[in-house]
Amino acid sequence: MLLVTGGAGFIGSTIVEAALAAGHSVRVLDSLRSDVHGAKPEPDPRVDFVEGDVRDHAVVDAALDSIDAVCHQAAKVGLGVDFQDAPDYVSSNDVGTAVVLAAMDRARIDRLVIASSMVVYGEGAYRGPSGIVRPAARRIDDLDAGVFDPRDAAGDLLTPELISEDAPLDPRNVYATTKLAQEHLATAWSRSTGGRAIALRYHNVYGPGMPQNTPYAGVASLFRSAIERGEAPRVFEDGAQRRDFVHVRDVASANLAALDATKAQEPRTFRAYNVGSGDVHTIGEMAAALSRHSGGLPPVTTGEYRAGDVRHITASSARLRRELGWAPAVSFDEGMREFASASLRP
Ligand SMILES: NC(=O)c1ccc[n+]([C@@H]2O[C@H](COP(=O)([O-])OP(=O)(O)OC[C@H]3O[C@@H](n4cnc5c(N)ncnc54)[C@H](O)[C@@H]3O)[C@@H](O)[C@H]2O)c1
């Protein structure tokens, strides 16, 4: 039996659907965080649902009974409201992961797939006159002047590249720090217990069931909400920020491929994979596609910026395709068309 922590969430519930369709029996452990779930979701008779917190040792021990592999999705997500959220991020994400891993060790469960994120990289990879560089945070003077692309130390503007898993890791906020710590905990667990772990670094996940009106809502659902209110989506900077939008069903199939791969993986190993569509689009293009497919007002580009935002971050998912035989099934156009009218989580 497969345990999906956070299996009531946006991505977790899509993994549960895919796992059931593939013939797995599934247990879900989810605390149904009140800031994530307005009303409690209807119980699904096909799933053994445990309402409980991954930080609760006794609950996790019980939830691991008869489990072969764990797909750990439970986390406090998004950028949070301010630094006062830091203890909750660290507790939910890192203490929670440590409790799950310690319980897996006690239960002798050695297969783990853990949800990580592109945020572990910080800024994307860029090419400058001297080769591949990782730029420092953008200068406020540049942003005020509408110069949004980062520069290298010599002041030359840089061209974005796809980032691969071996790039240096540079988490730039509390959430990102906790996602990277989850990866490090999984690595330590695999080394010390003989476990086999895969971390999936999701890029910008979108699709049906995405949260809509929470502080953690992603940009795709913020645009959808604006269109539904009869407003034009407001695109920051010049709209040319490059992202890799990956459909939630493709993220679910990546999780199943990874769970399968842990069976053949060497004990005491940890491997990270980017999960992206490989099809780069800009935030402006995404907003335009949503407006077009929903018949809403076209987006407006505002030139506003948030100093902490990453300019471009796009993945190479070649490792995932090559080693796990995964390929995305939902194209950008198909996915955005569906997303324009899909039901979202209130
Ligand atoms: N959505 C994205 O674009 C994205 C990108 C990169 C990584 N991720 C990662 O994917 C995973 C799933 O994210 P999501 O977008 O589905 O978020 P979500 O908030 O929809 O789902 C998370 C689920 O975990 C549950 N949960 C949170 N803390 C818990 C705890 N302590 N104990 C038990 N359950 C708990 C919540 O109730 C929720 O149902 C997370 O680990 C997140 O960091 C998401």
The ligand as an SDF file (V2000), in Angstrom:
LIG
                    3D

 44 48  0  0  0  0  0  0  0  0999 V2000
    1.9960   23.9120   -6.1760 N   0  0  0  0  0  0  0  0  0  0  0  0
    3.2210   24.0760   -6.6760 C   0  0  0  0  0  0  0  0  0  0  0  0
    3.4130   24.7740   -7.7120 O   0  0  0  0  0  0  0  0  0  0  0  0
    4.4110   23.4080   -6.0250 C   0  0  0  0  0  0  0  0  0  0  0  0
    5.6730   23.6700   -6.5720 C   0  0  0  0  0  0  0  0  0  0  0  0
    6.7720   23.0570   -6.0060 C   0  0  0  0  0  0  0  0  0  0  0  0
    6.6170   22.2110   -4.9340 C   0  0  0  0  0  0  0  0  0  0  0  0
    5.3920   21.9710   -4.3910 N   0  0  0  0  0  0  0  0  0  0  0  0
    5.3040   21.0320   -3.2600 C   0  0  0  0  0  0  0  0  0  0  0  0
    4.3000   20.0800   -3.5540 O   0  0  0  0  0  0  0  0  0  0  0  0
    3.6980   19.6210   -2.3410 C   0  0  0  0  0  0  0  0  0  0  0  0
    2.1880   19.7120   -2.4540 C   0  0  0  0  0  0  0  0  0  0  0  0
    1.8450   21.0730   -2.6490 O   0  0  0  0  0  0  0  0  0  0  0  0
    0.3870   21.5520   -3.0740 P   0  0  0  0  0  0  0  0  0  0  0  0
    0.5710   22.6580   -4.0550 O   0  0  0  0  0  0  0  0  0  0  0  0
   -0.4450   20.3890   -3.4160 O   0  0  0  0  0  0  0  0  0  0  0  0
   -0.1000   22.2120   -1.7050 O   0  0  0  0  0  0  0  0  0  0  0  0
   -1.4860   22.0410   -0.9170 P   0  0  0  0  0  0  0  0  0  0  0  0
   -1.4490   23.0620    0.1750 O   0  0  0  0  0  0  0  0  0  0  0  0
   -2.6300   22.0280   -1.8540 O   0  0  0  0  0  0  0  0  0  0  0  0
   -1.3460   20.5830   -0.2930 O   0  0  0  0  0  0  0  0  0  0  0  0
   -0.5850   20.3130    0.8460 C   0  0  0  0  0  0  0  0  0  0  0  0
   -1.4130   19.3870    1.7130 C   0  0  0  0  0  0  0  0  0  0  0  0
   -0.6130   19.0340    2.8630 O   0  0  0  0  0  0  0  0  0  0  0  0
   -1.4340   19.1050    4.0080 C   0  0  0  0  0  0  0  0  0  0  0  0
   -0.5460   19.4030    5.1410 N   0  0  0  0  0  0  0  0  0  0  0  0
    0.1740   20.5270    5.3440 C   0  0  0  0  0  0  0  0  0  0  0  0
    0.8660   20.4300    6.4890 N   0  0  0  0  0  0  0  0  0  0  0  0
    0.5860   19.2090    6.9990 C   0  0  0  0  0  0  0  0  0  0  0  0
    1.0040   18.5230    8.1700 C   0  0  0  0  0  0  0  0  0  0  0  0
    1.8370   19.0840    9.0360 N   0  0  0  0  0  0  0  0  0  0  0  0
    0.5180   17.2710    8.3920 N   0  0  0  0  0  0  0  0  0  0  0  0
   -0.3230   16.6850    7.5060 C   0  0  0  0  0  0  0  0  0  0  0  0
   -0.7650   17.2940    6.3930 N   0  0  0  0  0  0  0  0  0  0  0  0
   -0.3080   18.5460    6.1470 C   0  0  0  0  0  0  0  0  0  0  0  0
   -2.4260   20.2210    3.7410 C   0  0  0  0  0  0  0  0  0  0  0  0
   -3.6140   20.0800    4.5380 O   0  0  0  0  0  0  0  0  0  0  0  0
   -2.6930   20.0280    2.2510 C   0  0  0  0  0  0  0  0  0  0  0  0
   -3.8080   19.1760    2.0230 O   0  0  0  0  0  0  0  0  0  0  0  0
    4.3050   20.4410   -1.2170 C   0  0  0  0  0  0  0  0  0  0  0  0
    5.3370   19.6890   -0.6170 O   0  0  0  0  0  0  0  0  0  0  0  0
    4.8770   21.6490   -1.9450 C   0  0  0  0  0  0  0  0  0  0  0  0
    5.9890   22.2080   -1.2370 O   0  0  0  0  0  0  0  0  0  0  0  0
    4.2670   22.5680   -4.9090 C   0  0  0  0  0  0  0  0  0  0  0  0
  1  2  1  0
  2  3  2  0
  2  4  1  0
  4  5  1  0
  4 44  2  0
  5  6  2  0
  6  7  1  0
  7  8  2  0
  8  9  1  0
  8 44  1  0
  9 10  1  0
  9 42  1  0
 10 11  1  0
 11 12  1  0
 11 40  1  0
 12 13  1  0
 13 14  1  0
 14 15  2  0
 14 16  1  0
 14 17  1  0
 17 18  1  0
 18 19  2  0
 18 20  1  0
 18 21  1  0
 21 22  1  0
 22 23  1  0
 23 24  1  0
 23 38  1  0
 24 25  1  0
 25 26  1  0
 25 36  1  0
 26 27  1  0
 26 35  1  0
 27 28  2  0
 28 29  1  0
 29 30  1  0
 29 35  2  0
 30 31  1  0
 30 32  2  0
 32 33  1  0
 33 34  2  0
 34 35  1  0
 36 37  1  0
 36 38  1  0
 38 39  1  0
 40 41  1  0
 40 42  1  0
 42 43  1  0
M  CHG  2   8   1  16  -1
M  END
$$$$
